[in-house]
Structures are given as structure tokens and as C-alpha cells.
Amino acid sequence: MQRARCMRMSTIRHKELSELTGPERAARYRELADAQRGLAAACPVADIRRTHLELAALWSRLAEQAEHGVRPAAAPAESCRVAPAE
């Protein structure tokens, strides 16, 4: 039951992100990182909380790369699943 409370999925489409400029992508990635940190703070399950923090770190790294004009080496799948803040 606790797992269900801190896991809610939404879809981020690759096409939506790829149409953004580098600074716009960086800002969006930071929003996604913040959402993951918010979920981690509210999650009572340690392993899920840790996963949210790991995802936040990945989104933050992508934001830094986008700011410097670095594109991911390969396009992600058509959609990536992340858990947004409720």
C-alpha cells in the first residue's frame, strides 16, 4: 500500500523534449528533477525514495548537459516514465 502512495506514473514524450532549445530543455529537466526530489521527500519507503533521488540526479545531469549543448548519445524510447509530484 505504501508503494502505491509514492509511485504515480506519467509520460514524457521524447518529441516534446526534442523540440525545445537547450536552455528550455535544461529548465524542463530541472523541473523533473525537482518533482523527483519532492516525491522522495514524501515517500515512506526507503528503496523507492532512493530511486526517486537517483532519478533526480539523472535529470539534473541531463540539465547540465543541455545547458552546455550536449545531446544524449542515443534518442530515448518514444516515452520515458517518471513519477510526478501529486
Secondary structure, 3 states (H helix, E strand, C coil): CHHHHCCCCEEEEHHHHHCCCHHHHHHHHHHHHHHHHHHHHHCCCHHHHHHHHHHHHHHHHHHHHHHCCCCCCCCCCCEEEECCCC
